[in-house]
Amino acid sequence: MTIDLAGRIVLVTGGTRGVGAGIARTFMQAGATVEVQYAPGVEMLRGTAP
């Protein structure tokens, strides 16, 4: 299944590690702009869709 989220903005809470990071990457690959909320002191996920 292919999902096109181009032009959409997604907020992922707890998106810097584990399942949350995987979800954030999947949204980016689908074309969404992704904002990640994370706890202070945790390294933020950085990257863009290929």
Secondary structure, 3 states (H helix, E strand, C coil): CCCCCCCCEEEEECCCCHHHHHHHHHHHHCCCEEEEECCCCCCCCCCCCC
